Amino acid sequence: MKKLKTLLLAGLAMLTGLTYTGNAFAQGNGEKPRTIIHAAHVLAQPGKAPLHQQSIYISGNKIEKIVAGYQLAKGAHIIDLTDSFVLPGLIDSHVHLRMEYNPNIRLDVVTKRSGDTAYDALVNGRKTLMAGFTSVQDVGGPEEIFALRDAVNAGKVAGPRIRASGPSISPTGGHGDMHGYRQNVLDAFHRPTICDGPADCRRATRAVIKMGADVVKITATGGVLSNTSAGTEQQFFNDELKATTEAAAKMGRKVTAHAHGKTGIDSALKNGVKSIEHGTYLDTETAKLFKKHDAVLVPTVLAGMTVVDWAKNTNWLPPASRAKALKVGPQMQDMLRTAYENGVTIAFGTDTGVSQHGKNAREFGYMVEAGMSEMAAIKSATIIAAKHLEMGDKIGSIESGKFADIIAVGGNPLTNIEELYDVDFVMKNGVVYKGGE
């Protein structure tokens, strides 16, 4: 089919007087070429029906327009995706680019230099981009993530567009604090985002925003991989939560909360937190709170299933983490089903860094297994995630004026979501990083 199209286009070039180079018509006058993608099928706005046989015009790093038919233009660089299904670039709302869990993770904390961490984040970011995720939100990482964010945004290195929280805000001994080392080691790694009491939590919130946080992350409950037997219920007091969200709002930031236990989820939502990461033990009552407060759930089922596998099949998790993994992980898919059936707004997120970078799309499979339609799952990683990242006017769909973040796969992900596990074409900001030959 592509050979036939090439012959037809070459013939048209002879008739029009343009030069056809195999994938472009050139005017020969030195003008910068325009890019046009010829796409068999385009899910331009997830949630709406796909379009067929479309031309996507790209000027610089923005989408200019999308029109029916395989259009040609003088000086245009043609990208032939006439055998592909095209979608907006995917968005992962919960990643940790700085690391990837492994049996040596506890030693990495005290042996890796900050430069090592930065390079790890760079490599992991590229894996993420090549998997079709053109934007991410990194929630819980060192200050190096801000440098990577800025380098990517400046075009110095390849990677997904990054919004970052920097270090999590946690109470002393909470999930975001360090555990399981000698006290002098813990003292050496004490962070300014550990806080106790409303005044101290206001200070910590301002400190992380000063570092460069786009969004503020708190650990509202205990977590699975912290090496402590402190459970997974509420750990901040209500007045501490309120102080944090108010301080963040004063500086133009929203707060997202790591939260597993129902008590922590409910208290976070009631005290101004705008989104919940994980949400393991939410119920129908909690779902009403999500809707009342116009809050978003980022479910991260992939992380839950990953830690269950470790707990069952390896011996490297500390005993406290293994016990929590076996209890929490199996709940997460049922949680997602409950949330979806009760109308909670769901933004795609994986907690990748727990799972392997570049495998983010495996979350889609768990979402569909939990009862979400393929379209709903894709919408959660595009339209909804874009709004969640406060970038709904810039990313999440293929529309005029938005960034040219475009991916393509061979088959139809609306009938087989696993098509997204292996993305063939990746464009971000109008630059092709994968495919498009």
Secondary structure, 3 states (H helix, E strand, C coil): CHHHHHHHHHHHHHHHCCEECCCEEECCCCCCCEEEEEEEEECCCCCCCCEEEEEEEEECCEEEEEEECCCCCCCEEEEEEEEEEEEECEEEEEECCCCCCCCCHHHHHHHCCHHHHHHHHHHHHHHHHHCCEEEEEEECCCCHHHHHHHHHHCCCCCCCEEEEEECCEECCCCCCCCCCCCHHHHHHCCCCCECCCHHHHHHHHHHHHHHCCCCEEEECECCCCCCCCCCCCECCCHHHHHHHHHHHHHCCCCEEEEECCHHHHHHHHHCCCCEEEECCCCCHHHHHHHHHCCCEEECCHHHHHHHHHHHHHCCCCCHHHHHHHHHHHHHHHHHHHHHHHCCCEECCCCCECCECCCCCCHHHHHHHHCCCCHHHHHHHCCHHHHHHCCCCCCCCCCCCCCECCEEEECCCCCCCHHHHHCCCEEEECCEEEECCC
